[in-house]
Amino acid sequence: MGQILHGSAKTTHAIRGELQRSQASVASLAKRFCINEKTVLK
């Protein structure tokens, strides 16, 4: 079953998990997923 996202949501559960496991820099992750650095830090 699909995931229902908030209208302004930029990340899914899968993306958030990948962000948490990644060893890459905040800036590179933000650029890769087209999201703000503050969003990556959350």
VOPANU-807177 format. One record per residue: x, z, y of N, C-alpha, C, CB in turn; residue in one letter. Coordinates in steps of 0.02 Angstrom, whole numbers, padded with zeros to 5 digits, always signed. Each point is the difference from the previous one (the first is absolute). Glycine has a CB too. Layout:
BEGIN
XZYXZYXZYXZYA;...
end
This chain:
BEGIN
+00042+00000-00059-00042+00000+00059+00044+00000+00062-00092+00061-00062M;+00073-00097+00114+00039-00006+00061-00001+00063+00042-00023-00121-00002G;+00070+00122+00047+00007+00057+00045-00037-00016+00065+00112+00033-00052Q;-00150+00015+00078-00035-00009+00063+00043+00031+00055-00114+00002-00057I;+00133-00044+00106+00044+00023+00053-00039+00010+00065+00095-00059-00054L;-00072+00105+00095-00027+00010+00067+00012-00064+00039+00022+00126-00005H;-00063-00140+00053+00006-00061+00039+00067-00012+00033-00119+00012+00018G;+00154+00041+00002+00064-00009+00033+00059+00021-00045-00057+00020+00109S;+00044-00011-00174+00052+00019-00047+00051-00056-00008-00081+00075-00060A;+00145-00057+00058+00053-00049-00008+00034+00005-00068+00017+00003+00123K;-00026+00054-00158+00035+00010-00063-00050+00016-00055+00102+00039+00061T;-00083-00055-00123-00040+00017-00059+00038+00055-00037-00050-00117-00009T;+00019+00143-00044+00034+00051-00040+00065-00027-00028-00112+00051-00029H;+00112-00113+00008+00060-00030-00029+00056-00006+00051-00072-00064-00079A;+00056+00044+00140+00051-00006+00052+00027+00069+00019-00055-00104+00043I;+00011+00153-00037+00023+00068+00016+00046+00027-00054-00106+00020+00064R;+00091-00033-00126+00043+00022-00054+00068-00033+00003-00100+00019-00070G;+00100-00083+00084+00063-00037+00007+00042+00027+00058-00055-00101-00050E;+00022+00117+00105+00035+00028+00058+00033+00066-00018-00081-00057+00077L;+00046+00099-00115+00026+00065-00019+00059-00005-00048-00113+00047+00017Q;+00112-00095-00062+00053-00008-00049+00061-00038+00026-00087+00003-00087R;+00079-00039+00141+00053-00044+00025+00058+00040+00031-00087-00088+00020S;+00146+00060-00028+00060+00028+00031+00020-00039+00063+00038+00040-00113Q;-00077-00091+00130+00015-00042+00058-00013+00038+00065-00029-00103-00067A;+00056+00076+00122-00009+00033+00064-00073-00008+00025+00122-00022+00027S;-00140+00067+00017-00068-00002+00029-00012-00066+00035+00002+00125+00014V;+00048-00148+00024-00008-00062+00038-00010-00060-00047+00072+00048+00091A;-00034-00051-00145-00007-00057-00046-00067+00001-00036+00125-00002-00014S;-00149+00062-00004-00065+00005-00033-00057-00020+00048+00046+00091-00074L;-00040-00069+00136-00051-00017+00050-00003-00076+00010+00018+00111+00057A;+00039-00142-00054+00003-00072+00009-00028-00036-00062+00099+00012+00076K;-00081+00012-00135-00021-00032-00063-00075+00001-00008+00108+00034-00051R;-00140+00023+00068-00072+00007-00010-00040-00013+00064+00025+00082-00089F;+00009-00101+00143-00033-00015+00064-00041+00059+00025-00005-00120-00031C;+00036+00179+00029-00032+00061+00025+00048+00036+00047-00070+00010-00105I;+00044+00036+00143+00040+00039+00048+00045+00049-00037-00091-00011+00086N;+00149+00026-00057+00046+00049-00029-00032+00068-00009+00095-00063+00052E;-00139+00083-00005-00034+00064-00005-00045+00001-00061+00004+00012+00125K;-00034-00068-00143-00042-00004-00059+00043+00009-00062-00080-00076+00060T;+00139+00047-00061+00045+00009-00057+00018+00073-00009+00046-00116+00018V;-00032+00150+00037+00020+00071-00004-00056+00045-00024+00079-00022+00092L;-00142+00004-00080-00056+00040-00023-00001+00001-00075-00065-00027+00102K;
end
